[in-house]
Amino acid sequence: MITQYPHVETERDGPVLIVRLDNPETHNSLSREMRYSLRDVARVIHDDQSIRCVYLTGKGKSFCTGGNLDMLVKAKDPWSVHTRFRHSDDIFIPWASLDTPVVCGVRGHAMGGGMGLALMADLVVAGESAKFSAGFFRLGVVPDCLIAYTLPRLVGLAKARNFLFSNGTWTGEQAMDLGLATQVVADEDVDASGLALAHKLAQSPAHVMGLAKKLLLRSFESSLEEMMEKEGYLQVLAMSSAEFEEGLDAARHKRKADFLGAAEANPLSDGMPDGEKV
């Protein structure tokens, strides 16, 4: 069943939630409606433990072309910009730190904030038409949508600085060479390849992968001692999971682990009695 949000639609495909940016007339620019819909979808993903992987893509010829220019003309005064970015804390930080693996399928332009959104994913499948570009300095603004956080971590500070300052563009092949994309396929195969990868991750210990994401996000700011401490805390959680019990039993008995089956047989509780939700 497809659920329609303003400028975003979602669809369940078993344990995978498909999220499609849905404003192709503007090449899926980040309108106010789309940003708020992404916030709402992130909350759904966070609350629904049966979602084991997310596949994010865009409808039409482009993935996302970043900030809506008409909106920028109307809302460039200091208070409007402050309000927009205060609200963005509730949108992009949750997407960058989801407890669920995220695969992103990119066709056409992933520009500015759209590139930032793609880089929040764990794995990117690029179509042959994919073009990753920042373009912030063409408008005279600083990089946003967490690009200044994600890009140097993915490609290194020197490459990130050169790309941003030169208003560069990377093709899908270049993105794969840099490690930003995991594969490049024909445009018509992006969704099939991206969904296949998402289902592969959903069959993996997806909840434990969510813990690993938290660890990786802290790796550049933490000391050796702090990382060891975080590893210990998160390993306590990992080894209390049904996924660990399944993986350990499968290894001991030399069989293939059924992480999805183990998770479905032991659904996580939110601590509320059945029928009571907040």
Backbone as CSV, one residue per row, in Angstrom:
resi,resn,N_x,N_y,N_z,CA_x,CA_y,CA_z,C_x,C_y,C_z
1,MET,0.842,-1.196,0.000,0.000,0.000,0.000,0.882,1.252,0.000
2,ILE,0.520,2.212,-0.847,1.253,3.476,-0.941,0.628,4.491,0.005
3,THR,1.473,5.137,0.781,1.035,6.223,1.656,1.550,7.528,1.090
4,GLN,0.657,8.480,0.877,1.024,9.735,0.245,1.191,10.832,1.284
5,TYR,2.355,11.463,1.263,2.619,12.671,2.033,2.800,13.819,1.037
6,PRO,2.746,15.065,1.480,3.042,16.167,0.556,4.455,16.054,-0.018
7,HIS,4.542,15.810,-1.333,5.794,15.726,-2.079,6.664,14.521,-1.711
8,VAL,6.105,13.559,-0.987,6.800,12.314,-0.658,5.770,11.197,-0.618
9,GLU,6.150,10.003,-1.114,5.286,8.846,-0.938,6.108,7.684,-0.403
10,THR,5.450,6.819,0.348,6.116,5.639,0.882,5.332,4.396,0.502
11,GLU,6.038,3.260,0.471,5.412,1.984,0.125,6.181,0.872,0.828
12,ARG,5.456,-0.026,1.479,6.107,-1.169,2.115,6.331,-2.271,1.095
13,ASP,7.514,-2.833,1.136,7.874,-3.999,0.330,8.469,-5.013,1.297
14,GLY,7.609,-5.711,2.024,8.062,-6.619,3.061,8.754,-5.844,4.166
15,PRO,9.991,-6.220,4.527,10.706,-5.525,5.599,11.354,-4.221,5.154
16,VAL,11.188,-3.859,3.885,11.801,-2.636,3.333,10.736,-1.563,3.162
17,LEU,11.054,-0.349,3.588,10.195,0.793,3.310,10.793,1.578,2.152
18,ILE,10.030,1.719,1.086,10.446,2.519,-0.070,9.964,3.951,0.154
19,VAL,10.876,4.912,0.055,10.548,6.331,0.210,10.907,7.029,-1.091
20,ARG,9.908,7.629,-1.727,10.129,8.297,-3.009,9.855,9.792,-2.860
21,LEU,10.834,10.611,-3.219,10.600,12.049,-3.320,9.672,12.276,-4.510
22,ASP,8.616,13.028,-4.310,7.540,13.067,-5.305,7.138,14.501,-5.636
23,ASN,8.037,15.217,-6.269,7.718,16.543,-6.803,8.515,16.745,-8.090
24,PRO,8.291,15.836,-9.072,9.140,15.843,-10.271,9.060,17.126,-11.087
25,GLU,7.965,17.892,-10.942,7.856,19.138,-11.698,8.959,20.126,-11.325
26,THR,9.446,20.048,-10.083,10.550,20.916,-9.647,11.838,20.117,-9.494
27,HIS,11.908,18.961,-10.148,13.058,18.065,-10.034,13.309,17.685,-8.574
28,ASN,12.205,17.512,-7.841,12.243,17.101,-6.429,13.064,18.054,-5.574
29,SER,12.882,19.356,-5.795,13.555,20.324,-4.928,12.999,20.195,-3.510
30,LEU,13.798,20.612,-2.550,13.443,20.437,-1.140,12.469,21.535,-0.707
31,SER,11.241,21.381,-1.107,10.208,22.333,-0.704,9.934,22.192,0.789
32,ARG,9.266,23.167,1.346,8.881,23.102,2.753,8.052,21.851,3.012
33,GLU,7.119,21.552,2.094,6.261,20.378,2.259,7.082,19.095,2.250
34,MET,8.056,19.007,1.348,8.875,17.806,1.281,9.706,17.649,2.544
35,ARG,10.287,18.725,3.029,11.112,18.637,4.229,10.282,18.164,5.428
36,TYR,9.093,18.705,5.578,8.254,18.290,6.697,7.781,16.851,6.527
37,SER,7.550,16.434,5.296,7.167,15.036,5.061,8.316,14.098,5.405
38,LEU,9.537,14.478,5.045,10.698,13.655,5.398,10.850,13.545,6.913
39,ARG,10.548,14.625,7.614,10.558,14.577,9.087,9.544,13.555,9.591
40,ASP,8.334,13.583,9.040,7.289,12.667,9.492,7.630,11.222,9.150
41,VAL,8.213,10.995,7.968,8.575,9.636,7.571,9.694,9.099,8.463
42,ALA,10.652,9.944,8.818,11.725,9.508,9.721,11.155,9.041,11.050
43,ARG,10.124,9.716,11.534,9.490,9.307,12.790,8.804,7.957,12.636
44,VAL,8.175,7.734,11.498,7.539,6.437,11.235,8.581,5.323,11.251
45,ILE,9.702,5.561,10.575,10.774,4.556,10.534,11.303,4.279,11.940
46,HIS,11.484,5.332,12.710,12.000,5.179,14.068,11.047,4.367,14.944
47,ASP,9.751,4.561,14.765,8.766,3.919,15.638,8.391,2.506,15.199
48,ASP,8.637,2.160,13.941,8.201,0.855,13.413,9.403,-0.074,13.295
49,GLN,9.565,-0.952,14.285,10.720,-1.839,14.317,10.653,-2.936,13.261
50,SER,9.509,-3.084,12.592,9.425,-4.082,11.519,10.059,-3.583,10.227
51,ILE,10.368,-2.288,10.148,11.098,-1.738,9.000,12.578,-2.013,9.221
52,ARG,13.157,-2.878,8.408,14.547,-3.300,8.609,15.516,-2.660,7.625
53,CYS,15.001,-2.000,6.627,15.848,-1.248,5.703,14.976,-0.237,4.975
54,VAL,15.579,0.866,4.556,14.882,1.915,3.817,15.538,2.052,2.443
55,TYR,14.695,2.147,1.412,15.193,2.474,0.080,14.654,3.846,-0.290
56,LEU,15.543,4.816,-0.442,15.195,6.203,-0.735,15.556,6.526,-2.176
57,THR,14.608,7.103,-2.914,14.870,7.486,-4.292,13.965,8.649,-4.663
58,GLY,14.052,9.103,-5.904,13.222,10.199,-6.376,12.459,9.811,-7.623
59,LYS,11.260,10.341,-7.758,10.469,10.126,-8.964,10.875,11.145,-10.029
60,GLY,10.768,10.747,-11.283,11.123,11.653,-12.367,12.574,11.537,-12.764
61,LYS,13.087,12.574,-13.430,14.421,12.524,-14.027,15.543,12.825,-13.039
62,SER,15.230,13.419,-11.905,16.273,13.786,-10.948,15.943,13.247,-9.571
63,PHE,16.988,12.955,-8.813,16.790,12.542,-7.431,16.311,13.716,-6.594
64,CYS,17.108,14.784,-6.533,16.726,15.969,-5.762,17.686,17.090,-6.103
65,THR,17.131,18.266,-6.428,17.966,19.396,-6.839,18.171,20.413,-5.726
66,GLY,17.921,20.014,-4.486,18.246,20.877,-3.361,17.195,21.935,-3.091
67,GLY,17.641,23.062,-2.547,16.727,24.098,-2.091,15.852,24.643,-3.207
68,ASN,14.590,24.877,-2.876,13.641,25.435,-3.828,13.931,26.918,-4.019
69,LEU,14.248,27.335,-5.242,14.689,28.709,-5.486,13.588,29.716,-5.216
70,ASP,12.342,29.375,-5.556,11.239,30.298,-5.279,11.096,30.527,-3.779
71,MET,11.284,29.463,-3.004,11.220,29.602,-1.554,12.348,30.492,-1.055
72,LEU,13.550,30.349,-1.625,14.688,31.146,-1.179,14.471,32.623,-1.457
73,VAL,13.805,32.950,-2.550,13.506,34.352,-2.858,12.580,34.950,-1.800
74,LYS,11.604,34.157,-1.364,10.589,34.670,-0.437,11.020,34.592,1.023
75,ALA,11.954,33.681,1.344,12.265,33.422,2.755,13.771,33.470,2.994
76,LYS,14.377,34.630,2.680,15.818,34.783,2.861,16.165,35.763,3.982
77,ASP,15.158,36.331,4.641,15.426,37.218,5.767,15.957,36.403,6.940
78,PRO,16.695,37.012,7.855,17.368,36.251,8.914,16.435,35.362,9.728
79,TRP,15.264,35.852,10.098,14.403,35.034,10.956,13.860,33.825,10.197
80,SER,13.521,34.000,8.935,13.026,32.872,8.138,14.103,31.809,7.979
81,VAL,15.346,32.228,7.717,16.436,31.264,7.568,16.696,30.552,8.893
82,HIS,16.691,31.321,9.989,16.885,30.717,11.313,15.807,29.679,11.596
83,THR,14.570,30.027,11.323,13.461,29.093,11.589,13.586,27.849,10.735
84,ARG,13.949,28.024,9.460,14.064,26.877,8.559,15.136,25.912,9.041
85,PHE,16.268,26.429,9.465,17.352,25.536,9.893,17.110,24.976,11.285
86,ARG,16.363,25.702,12.123,15.984,25.131,13.417,15.085,23.924,13.201
87,HIS,14.176,24.025,12.259,13.313,22.890,11.928,14.098,21.780,11.235
88,SER,15.153,22.150,10.501,15.942,21.136,9.798,16.644,20.186,10.756
89,ASP,16.886,20.630,11.998,17.463,19.730,12.992,16.614,18.477,13.162
90,ASP,15.295,18.649,13.027,14.362,17.529,13.207,14.176,16.712,11.936
91,ILE,14.870,17.111,10.865,14.715,16.414,9.583,15.983,15.655,9.226
92,PHE,17.078,16.369,9.090,18.284,15.763,8.540,19.092,14.980,9.566
93,ILE,19.137,15.439,10.801,19.859,14.655,11.810,19.207,13.283,11.994
94,PRO,17.872,13.186,12.100,17.267,11.844,12.179,17.556,10.985,10.955
95,TRP,17.562,11.568,9.760,17.842,10.772,8.564,19.290,10.288,8.546
96,ALA,20.210,11.121,9.018,21.623,10.733,9.020,21.934,9.692,10.077
97,SER,21.067,9.577,11.084,21.368,8.687,12.211,20.280,7.647,12.435
98,LEU,19.530,7.297,11.399,18.498,6.271,11.538,19.094,4.970,12.062
99,ASP,18.342,4.276,12.909,18.786,2.977,13.417,18.643,1.877,12.374
100,THR,18.212,2.248,11.187,17.921,1.304,10.109,18.860,1.566,8.939
101,PRO,19.428,0.540,8.303,20.228,0.780,7.096,19.414,1.488,6.019
102,VAL,20.072,2.382,5.288,19.411,3.152,4.235,20.195,2.990,2.938
103,VAL,19.477,2.620,1.878,20.038,2.557,0.525,19.403,3.682,-0.280
104,CYS,20.196,4.407,-1.053,19.674,5.509,-1.861,19.912,5.213,-3.333
105,GLY,18.870,5.365,-4.142,18.977,5.220,-5.581,18.935,6.581,-6.249
106,VAL,19.975,6.921,-7.008,20.105,8.255,-7.595,20.083,8.175,-9.109
107,ARG,19.117,8.858,-9.701,19.086,9.109,-11.146,19.132,10.613,-11.348
108,GLY,19.800,11.061,-12.382,19.844,12.493,-12.648,20.580,13.242,-11.555
109,HIS,20.114,14.451,-11.280,20.851,15.350,-10.393,20.584,15.051,-8.917
110,ALA,21.674,14.988,-8.160,21.636,15.072,-6.698,22.448,16.317,-6.379
111,MET,21.763,17.426,-6.229,22.415,18.731,-6.218,22.206,19.424,-4.878
112,GLY,23.247,20.074,-4.367,23.115,20.850,-3.146,22.588,20.004,-2.006
113,GLY,21.469,20.438,-1.430,20.857,19.672,-0.354,20.437,18.289,-0.789
114,GLY,20.162,18.114,-2.069,19.831,16.780,-2.575,21.018,15.845,-2.502
115,MET,22.210,16.368,-2.792,23.423,15.570,-2.609,23.622,15.270,-1.130
116,GLY,23.358,16.277,-0.289,23.472,16.060,1.143,22.554,14.957,1.620
117,LEU,21.329,14.924,1.112,20.374,13.887,1.491,20.859,12.515,1.046
118,ALA,21.405,12.417,-0.169,21.913,11.140,-0.666,23.070,10.637,0.192
119,LEU,23.936,11.556,0.648,25.109,11.156,1.427,24.744,10.736,2.845
120,MET,23.513,11.002,3.268,23.065,10.515,4.569,22.766,9.019,4.536
121,ALA,22.627,8.456,3.330,22.372,7.024,3.195,23.644,6.239,3.487
122,ASP,23.472,4.965,3.775,24.618,4.097,4.033,25.238,3.578,2.745
123,LEU,24.409,3.311,1.748,24.881,2.817,0.456,24.118,3.540,-0.640
124,VAL,24.814,3.869,-1.727,24.205,4.600,-2.839,24.362,3.791,-4.117
125,VAL,23.247,3.596,-4.830,23.255,3.014,-6.170,23.020,4.155,-7.146
126,ALA,23.949,4.369,-8.058,23.874,5.484,-8.998,23.477,4.991,-10.380
127,GLY,22.590,5.724,-11.015,22.269,5.470,-12.403,23.306,6.094,-13.321
128,GLU,23.289,5.696,-14.580,24.270,6.237,-15.526,24.107,7.738,-15.731
129,SER,22.905,8.262,-15.466,22.673,9.703,-15.621,22.993,10.483,-14.362
130,ALA,23.384,9.806,-13.275,23.577,10.478,-11.986,24.669,11.540,-12.062
131,LYS,24.375,12.690,-11.456,25.343,13.771,-11.359,25.256,14.341,-9.941
132,PHE,26.364,14.230,-9.216,26.448,14.739,-7.857,27.146,16.092,-7.890
133,SER,26.463,17.123,-7.449,27.052,18.456,-7.471,26.599,19.237,-6.248
134,ALA,27.471,20.152,-5.804,27.148,20.953,-4.623,26.499,22.265,-5.043
135,GLY,27.255,23.115,-5.689,26.680,24.337,-6.246,26.332,25.407,-5.229
136,PHE,26.736,25.231,-3.973,26.374,26.227,-2.964,27.004,27.578,-3.265
137,PHE,28.247,27.557,-3.745,28.934,28.825,-3.976,28.438,29.523,-5.235
138,ARG,27.711,28.821,-6.082,27.066,29.501,-7.209,26.002,30.472,-6.696
139,LEU,25.391,30.101,-5.571,24.366,30.960,-4.973,24.946,31.910,-3.926
140,GLY,26.177,31.662,-3.501,26.756,32.493,-2.459,26.302,32.095,-1.073
141,VAL,26.143,30.786,-0.839,25.766,30.283,0.486,26.746,29.193,0.896
142,VAL,26.811,28.938,2.202,27.694,27.881,2.689,27.025,26.522,2.475
143,PRO,27.798,25.450,2.381,27.202,24.109,2.258,26.319,23.801,3.461
144,ASP,25.188,23.172,3.195,24.287,22.795,4.275,23.798,21.371,4.062
145,CYS,22.738,21.001,4.737,22.209,19.630,4.708,23.299,18.617,5.060
146,LEU,24.163,19.014,5.999,25.195,18.162,6.578,26.318,17.765,5.615
147,ILE,26.395,18.415,4.441,27.462,18.066,3.496,28.840,18.333,4.088
148,ALA,28.990,19.416,4.846,30.289,19.716,5.437,30.671,18.686,6.499
149,TYR,29.704,17.909,6.957,29.977,16.823,7.900,30.258,15.518,7.160
150,THR,29.380,15.169,6.215,29.481,13.855,5.580,30.578,13.782,4.521
151,LEU,30.689,14.804,3.682,31.589,14.697,2.528,33.055,14.537,2.924
152,PRO,33.611,15.346,3.842,35.018,15.128,4.211,35.261,13.754,4.825
153,ARG,34.275,13.212,5.529,34.436,11.892,6.127,34.443,10.793,5.071
154,LEU,33.762,11.034,3.971,33.654,10.018,2.933,34.813,10.061,1.941
155,VAL,35.281,11.260,1.584,36.309,11.363,0.541,37.586,12.027,1.031
156,GLY,37.605,12.569,2.247,38.768,13.287,2.750,38.603,14.788,2.584
157,LEU,39.278,15.543,3.441,39.105,16.996,3.460,39.588,17.655,2.172
158,ALA,40.713,17.217,1.643,41.257,17.867,0.450,40.322,17.708,-0.744
159,LYS,39.833,16.491,-0.971,38.915,16.268,-2.101,37.606,17.017,-1.887
160,ALA,37.114,17.037,-0.652,35.862,17.744,-0.366,36.029,19.238,-0.619
161,ARG,37.137,19.801,-0.164,37.371,21.234,-0.338,37.482,21.575,-1.822
162,ASN,38.217,20.769,-2.576,38.371,21.027,-4.003,37.029,20.930,-4.722
163,PHE,36.240,19.927,-4.369,34.930,19.738,-5.005,34.010,20.920,-4.716
164,LEU,33.946,21.329,-3.456,33.035,22.410,-3.074,33.478,23.742,-3.647
165,PHE,34.767,24.053,-3.534,35.240,25.367,-3.950,35.248,25.526,-5.466
166,SER,35.329,24.420,-6.180,35.327,24.493,-7.643,33.930,24.322,-8.232
167,ASN,32.912,24.225,-7.357,31.543,23.953,-7.825,31.531,22.734,-8.748
168,GLY,32.221,21.698,-8.321,32.416,20.537,-9.169,31.181,19.663,-9.305
169,THR,31.272,18.741,-10.237,30.230,17.736,-10.467,30.905,16.385,-10.643
170,TRP,30.369,15.383,-9.991,30.866,14.015,-10.133,29.807,13.165,-10.802
171,THR,30.217,12.400,-11.791,29.321,11.427,-12.406,29.156,10.234,-11.469
172,GLY,28.260,9.344,-11.832,28.098,8.127,-11.049,29.378,7.314,-10.988
173,GLU,30.078,7.215,-12.124,31.342,6.472,-12.152,32.380,7.120,-11.245
174,GLN,32.472,8.443,-11.290,33.415,9.127,-10.414,33.032,8.939,-8.949
175,ALA,31.732,8.995,-8.675,31.268,8.782,-7.297,31.632,7.380,-6.817
176,MET,31.530,6.395,-7.703,31.896,5.035,-7.310,33.400,4.929,-7.075
177,ASP,34.195,5.573,-7.923,35.649,5.544,-7.735,36.049,6.180,-6.399
178,LEU,35.281,7.173,-5.961,35.569,7.863,-4.700,34.988,7.141,-3.489
179,GLY,34.178,6.111,-3.730,33.560,5.386,-2.637,32.215,5.929,-2.206
180,LEU,31.706,6.958,-2.899,30.396,7.507,-2.547,29.264,6.588,-2.995
181,ALA,29.441,5.925,-4.125,28.442,5.007,-4.660,28.991,3.592,-4.626
182,THR,28.112,2.648,-4.387,28.552,1.249,-4.323,28.503,0.574,-5.683
183,GLN,27.656,1.093,-6.580,27.593,0.539,-7.935,26.942,1.547,-8.865
184,VAL,27.203,1.392,-10.149,26.574,2.207,-11.191,25.859,1.269,-12.146
185,VAL,24.590,1.559,-12.403,23.778,0.710,-13.272,23.013,1.598,-14.244
186,ALA,22.396,0.981,-15.236,21.533,1.727,-16.146,20.397,2.367,-15.352
187,ASP,19.940,3.526,-15.803,18.893,4.239,-15.078,17.673,3.373,-14.812
188,GLU,17.304,2.575,-15.793,16.103,1.753,-15.628,16.305,0.616,-14.632
189,ASP,17.555,0.383,-14.243,17.840,-0.698,-13.288,18.117,-0.193,-11.875
190,VAL,18.053,1.125,-11.671,18.406,1.679,-10.362,17.510,1.125,-9.271
191,ASP,16.192,1.165,-9.483,15.275,0.716,-8.432,15.434,-0.775,-8.153
192,ALA,15.557,-1.572,-9.198,15.710,-3.018,-8.991,16.992,-3.319,-8.221
193,SER,18.082,-2.656,-8.602,19.356,-2.891,-7.921,19.319,-2.357,-6.495
194,GLY,18.749,-1.173,-6.326,18.667,-0.586,-4.994,17.793,-1.406,-4.063
195,LEU,16.657,-1.893,-4.569,15.767,-2.713,-3.746,16.390,-4.059,-3.420
196,ALA,17.111,-4.634,-4.376,17.793,-5.902,-4.100,18.807,-5.725,-2.980
197,LEU,19.528,-4.618,-3.012,20.496,-4.341,-1.960,19.795,-4.088,-0.632
198,ALA,18.679,-3.365,-0.672,17.924,-3.093,0.551,17.392,-4.382,1.167
199,HIS,16.900,-5.294,0.337,16.387,-6.561,0.863,17.522,-7.425,1.406
200,LYS,18.693,-7.332,0.796,19.844,-8.065,1.326,20.193,-7.565,2.724
201,LEU,20.162,-6.246,2.911,20.435,-5.680,4.230,19.332,-6.030,5.225
202,ALA,18.083,-6.069,4.737,16.967,-6.418,5.620,17.091,-7.850,6.121
203,GLN,17.706,-8.716,5.326,17.913,-10.107,5.732,19.117,-10.253,6.659
204,SER,19.899,-9.192,6.799,21.071,-9.177,7.671,20.638,-8.780,9.086
205,PRO,21.566,-8.752,10.053,21.201,-8.297,11.402,21.003,-6.779,11.417
206,ALA,19.877,-6.333,10.877,19.657,-4.910,10.609,19.659,-4.064,11.873
207,HIS,19.089,-4.589,12.968,19.052,-3.802,14.197,20.454,-3.627,14.780
208,VAL,21.279,-4.652,14.670,22.663,-4.537,15.135,23.435,-3.579,14.225
209,MET,23.127,-3.597,12.931,23.746,-2.619,12.033,23.404,-1.198,12.463
210,GLY,22.182,-1.001,12.962,21.799,0.308,13.474,22.688,0.739,14.628
211,LEU,23.030,-0.196,15.505,23.964,0.117,16.589,25.336,0.475,16.028
212,ALA,25.774,-0.259,15.012,27.077,0.018,14.399,27.109,1.409,13.773
213,LYS,25.975,1.858,13.210,25.920,3.203,12.650,26.195,4.253,13.718
214,LYS,25.645,4.047,14.905,25.892,4.988,15.998,27.385,5.037,16.337
215,LEU,28.023,3.881,16.320,29.449,3.811,16.628,30.269,4.520,15.558
216,LEU,29.948,4.267,14.293,30.704,4.868,13.195,30.568,6.388,13.172
217,LEU,29.374,6.890,13.513,29.159,8.331,13.501,29.994,9.057,14.548
218,ARG,30.487,8.331,15.547,31.290,8.940,16.606,32.796,8.747,16.393
219,SER,33.166,8.054,15.317,34.557,7.610,15.192,35.541,8.754,14.989
220,PHE,35.124,9.875,14.398,36.056,10.954,14.116,36.210,11.933,15.275
221,GLU,35.282,11.890,16.221,35.320,12.842,17.328,35.746,12.209,18.642
222,SER,35.908,10.898,18.689,36.135,10.200,19.947,37.588,9.742,20.068
223,SER,38.069,9.701,21.299,39.399,9.167,21.568,39.353,7.643,21.531
224,LEU,40.518,7.009,21.578,40.572,5.546,21.638,39.796,5.029,22.843
225,GLU,40.000,5.688,23.979,39.332,5.240,25.204,37.816,5.376,25.087
226,GLU,37.366,6.486,24.497,35.924,6.697,24.339,35.324,5.689,23.371
227,MET,36.049,5.365,22.300,35.536,4.382,21.345,35.446,2.996,21.982
228,MET,36.455,2.633,22.773,36.387,1.337,23.460,35.196,1.282,24.399
229,GLU,34.942,2.375,25.093,33.807,2.416,26.015,32.486,2.280,25.255
230,LYS,32.357,3.007,24.139,31.138,2.925,23.333,30.966,1.525,22.749
231,GLU,32.063,0.923,22.282,31.991,-0.446,21.772,31.432,-1.387,22.835
232,GLY,31.915,-1.228,24.056,31.445,-2.101,25.120,29.964,-1.946,25.393
233,TYR,29.486,-0.698,25.486,28.067,-0.476,25.741,27.205,-1.047,24.616
234,LEU,27.614,-0.783,23.370,26.804,-1.231,22.235,26.889,-2.742,22.045
235,GLN,28.031,-3.337,22.409,28.130,-4.792,22.307,27.226,-5.477,23.329
236,VAL,27.073,-4.860,24.503,26.116,-5.378,25.489,24.718,-5.446,24.868
237,LEU,24.336,-4.376,24.167,23.014,-4.359,23.530,22.942,-5.385,22.401
238,ALA,23.985,-5.430,21.569,23.979,-6.351,20.428,23.828,-7.796,20.897
239,MET,24.557,-8.168,21.945,24.536,-9.558,22.403,23.291,-9.902,23.212
240,SER,22.431,-8.907,23.421,21.139,-9.191,24.057,20.023,-9.336,23.027
241,SER,20.376,-9.252,21.750,19.368,-9.253,20.690,19.092,-10.651,20.174
242,ALA,17.897,-10.820,19.603,17.537,-12.077,18.942,18.427,-12.322,17.734
243,GLU,18.907,-11.251,17.112,19.782,-11.403,15.950,21.105,-12.058,16.361
244,PHE,21.651,-11.648,17.497,22.882,-12.276,17.959,22.654,-13.751,18.285
245,GLU,21.568,-14.067,18.968,21.285,-15.465,19.314,21.183,-16.318,18.058
246,GLU,20.543,-15.756,17.032,20.406,-16.484,15.772,21.751,-16.638,15.079
247,GLY,22.522,-15.548,15.025,23.823,-15.616,14.364,24.769,-16.579,15.053
248,LEU,24.772,-16.581,16.381,25.647,-17.475,17.132,25.248,-18.935,16.929
249,ASP,23.935,-19.199,17.000,23.469,-20.580,16.823,23.777,-21.073,15.407
250,ALA,23.576,-20.188,14.412,23.859,-20.573,13.030,25.342,-20.872,12.830
251,ALA,26.212,-20.066,13.442,27.651,-20.293,13.304,28.059,-21.604,13.966
252,ARG,27.491,-21.883,15.135,27.854,-23.101,15.862,27.381,-24.355,15.132
253,HIS,26.243,-24.243,14.440,25.684,-25.413,13.762,25.928,-25.389,12.256
254,LYS,26.776,-24.453,11.832,27.204,-24.382,10.422,26.012,-24.340,9.463
255,ARG,25.100,-23.423,9.739,23.958,-23.197,8.853,23.844,-21.710,8.563
256,LYS,23.033,-21.365,7.590,22.820,-19.958,7.250,21.891,-19.318,8.273
257,ALA,22.282,-18.168,8.777,21.471,-17.476,9.781,20.222,-16.875,9.144
258,ASP,19.122,-16.959,9.857,17.854,-16.339,9.435,17.568,-15.164,10.366
259,PHE,18.256,-14.054,10.139,18.113,-12.899,11.028,16.702,-12.314,10.963
260,LEU,16.134,-12.263,9.762,14.788,-11.721,9.616,13.779,-12.575,10.379
261,GLY,13.873,-13.884,10.227,12.963,-14.772,10.936,13.098,-14.645,12.444
262,ALA,14.340,-14.514,12.916,14.570,-14.369,14.353,13.961,-13.079,14.874
263,ALA,14.097,-11.995,14.111,13.536,-10.715,14.533,12.012,-10.752,14.525
264,GLU,11.435,-11.397,13.522,9.967,-11.475,13.453,9.403,-12.347,14.568
265,ALA,10.150,-13.364,14.978,9.701,-14.235,16.063,9.874,-13.587,17.429
266,ASN,10.693,-12.544,17.489,10.953,-11.853,18.757,10.820,-10.351,18.535
267,PRO,9.601,-9.866,18.271,9.427,-8.438,17.979,9.837,-7.580,19.165
268,LEU,10.453,-6.453,18.854,10.879,-5.535,19.901,9.675,-4.814,20.475
269,SER,9.687,-4.589,21.780,8.585,-3.912,22.454,8.945,-2.462,22.700
270,ASP,7.929,-1.588,22.652,8.153,-0.175,23.004,7.796,0.084,24.454
271,GLY,7.508,-0.990,25.212,7.218,-0.838,26.616,5.787,-0.507,26.921
272,MET,4.956,-0.322,25.909,3.546,-0.015,26.124,2.710,-1.270,26.031
273,PRO,1.674,-1.414,26.864,0.766,-2.548,26.714,0.145,-2.563,25.338
274,ASP,-0.232,-3.773,24.887,-0.858,-3.880,23.554,-2.055,-2.945,23.464
275,GLY,-2.122,-2.253,22.339,-3.262,-1.373,22.120,-3.055,0.033,22.667
276,GLU,-2.000,0.262,23.438,-1.738,1.594,23.978,-0.519,2.170,23.296
277,LYS,-0.730,3.205,22.568,0.354,3.883,21.857,0.300,5.373,22.201
278,VAL,1.484,5.982,22.172,1.537,7.424,22.412,1.735,8.138,21.105
